[in-house]
Amino acid sequence: MSEGLIYIYCGDGKGKTTAAVGQAIRIASQSGTVFIVQFLKGKNPTELDFIRRLEPEIKLFTFEKNDEFYLELSAEEKKEAAANIRNGLNFAKKVLTTGECDCLVLDEALGLIDNEIATIADFQTLIKAKPENASLIMTGIHLPDEICMMADEVSRVVAVK
C-alpha cells in the first residue's frame, strides 16, 4: 500500500459517510486493514448491520450506548454519551499510535468539536499520531481551518437541490 493520506469529507450535504466507506472498501479490497469508528449517530441498527457485514475486512466500532442521535439526548444522557465518545477518540488515537490498521475512518468525528466533546488540539494530536503509511478519513459538517490545513485532500459535500 502507498503512503497514507488524510482525507476529509465535510459539508451539509448527504453522502459523507458513503464516500468514507467507499474509500474504506477500496483500501480493504487491496488487502488493507480498515477500522471505522462512528460518532454521534447513536446505534442505528440498519446502517450498523450493513457495515458489519463487511467484517472481518472492515471492523466497525461504536462507543455510544444510546439508540438516538447525540443531539436528541437529554443533558444527563449527553454527559454520559460524551464520556463514552471520548473513550472512542482515545481508542482511535491508540489504533493510530500502534499502527493496528492501514486505514482509520472517524465518521462524524468533526462534530465532536461542534458539540464541545473534543477540541481542535485533540484532533491535532490525533492526526500527528498517524503513521506515515496509514490513511485517516474523517467526516463531519463543519471543518475548522486548523484541521483543514493538516489534511491532504478535502471534499466538501454540498446540497445543491
N, C-alpha and C positions, 0 to 999 in steps of 0.2 A: 504494500500500500504506500501511497505517496505521503508527503508531508501533510500533516493535518492542518486544517484551516478553521477559523472561527466564522460561522455563518449565523446571521440573524434575520429572522422573518418577523417584521413588525407592521403595525398599522391597524386601522379599524375594519378592514375587510376580512372576509372569511377565507380560510384556506391556509393559514399559517401553520397549523398543526399538520395538515395534509402535506404541505411542502416539506416540513421537517421529517415526517415519517417516510416520505418518498426518498429523501436523502439517506435516511437510515436503511431503507430497503436496498438502495444502490450499494451502500457500503457493506451490508451483510451479504449481498449476493457476490461480493468479491472476497468472501471468506473473512470478513471483518467481524469483530465482536461489537455489538451495539447495546447500550443501556439507554432507556428512556426513563426520565423522572418527570412525572406530571405534577403540576402545582395548581392550586386554586380552582380546580374543576370538580371537586368532590369525587365521589366514586360512581361515575356514570357507567352503569353496568354494560350498556350496549357498546360504547366505544372501547372500554377496557377489555371486554371479552374478545372483541375483534383483534385488537392489538396483541392480546395474549396468545392468539392462535399463531403468531409469528415466532413464538418461543420454540426452541431454545436459541435461535439465531439472534433474536431481538428480545431482550429482557426488559420488562416493564416494572417500574417501582412507583408506588404512591405511598404517601405518609399521612394523608388525611383520613380521618375516621368517619366524617360525616358524608352523607349522600349528596347534600346540597352544595351548590357553588359557594365559595367563601363569602361573597357579598350578600348572600341570603341568610347568613348565620346571625344569631344574636350576639351581643357584645361578649358575653361569657363564652359562648361557643367559639367565637373568633379568637379569643385569648388562648384557648386550648389548641385550636387548629394552628395558630401561629407558632406555638412551641413545636408541634409535630412537623410543620413545614420547615422550620429552622433545622430540625433533625435531617430532613430530606436534603437541605442545602449542604449540611455538613457531610452527609453521605456522598453527595456529588463531588465535593472537594476531595474526600478520601479516594474516591474512584479515580479522579484525575491524578492525584499525587502518587498513587500506587500503580498507575498505568494498567488498570484492570480491563479497559476496553479501548477499541480503536475509534469509537465514536460515542459521544455522550450527548443526548438530546435533553435539554431542560425546557420542557413545554410549559408555556405561560410563566416562565421564571421572571421575565421583566416586570410582571405585575406585582412581584414581591416588593419592588421598590415603591411602586404606586401606593401599595397598601401598608407601607412602613413596617414590613416584616423583615426586610433586609435593606442594606444601604448600598450605595454605589461602590463604596470601599470594599464591602463584602464581595461584590462581583469582580472588582479589580483583582482582589486576592485569588478568587476562584479561577479567573482567566489566567493569571500568572502561574497557577499550579498545573496548567495543561501541558502535557508532554508535547514535544515538537511534532511527533508523528501521529498524534490523536486529533480527531476533529471534534469541535464543540459547536453544537447547534442550539440556539436559544430563540424562543418565541415570546411575543407579548405585544401589547398595543402600543405603549409609549417606549421610546428608545432615548435614554439620556445621552447627551453628546459625549460624555466621558467614556461610555461603553461603546458607542459607535466608533470612536477613534481607535479602539482596540480590535475591532472586527476586520476580517479580510474581505468579507462580502456581506452586504446588507441589501435585503429585498424588502421594499415597502409594499404591503398589500393594501390597496385602496378600493373601497366600494365605489364604483362608478355609477351604477344604477341599481 
